[in-house]
């Protein structure tokens, strides 16, 4: 992910980030099933999706911390 993509991620609202998080988790789940069944040869795609999920979670937590709502 490029710096511009990370900046776009930080500008999104928590609701949008949550939608992105759910779609990324669904994508990861599908990739894991396809990898186990032998349909996917590109293993690095799994790592990219995991990193994207981590960035989304980091952005959500940072926004919640800035707003003062830790829960």
N, C-alpha and C positions, 0 to 999 in steps of 0.2 A: 504494500500500500504506500502510495506516495504521500508527501507532506500535505499536498493540496487536498487529497482524499480525507486525511485525518482532520484537517481544518473544517471540511464540509461536515464531517461526522460530529465535531464539537458544536457546530451551529444548529444541529437538529434538536428538536424538543425530545423530552423523555418519552412521550407517547410514540413518536416516530422511531426512536431508538429501540423501544420495546418491540415494535412490529418487525424491525430489522433483525432483532435478536431472535425472535420466534422463527422467522424465515431461515436464518442462518443455522439455527439448531435443527430445523427440519432437513435442510440441505446436508448437514453433517450426518444426520441419522441415515439418510438415503445413501450417502457415499459409503458409510460403514457397511451397510447391507450389501451394496454392490461390490465392495471390496472383498467381503467375505465370500460372496458367490462367484467371484472371479470376473465380473463384468468390467471393472475399472482397472486400468493399468497405470494411471497417473496417481501415485500415492501422495505426491506433494500437494495435491488439491486438498486433501484432508488437513494438512498442516496449515494451509492458507486459510481455510474456513475456521479452524481453531483460533488462529491469530485474530481473525476478524471478530469473532465472538468475544475474545479477551479485550479488544479495543473498544467494542461497543459497551461492554460491562464497565470498563474503566471510565468511559465518557459519562455513562449514567450515574455512576457513583460520584464523579467529580461534580456533576450538575446538582445532585442531591445535597452534596456537602456545601456547595455555594449557596443553595437556597435555605440551608439550615434544617432540612428534613432528612435525617439520617435513616429513618425507618421507611 
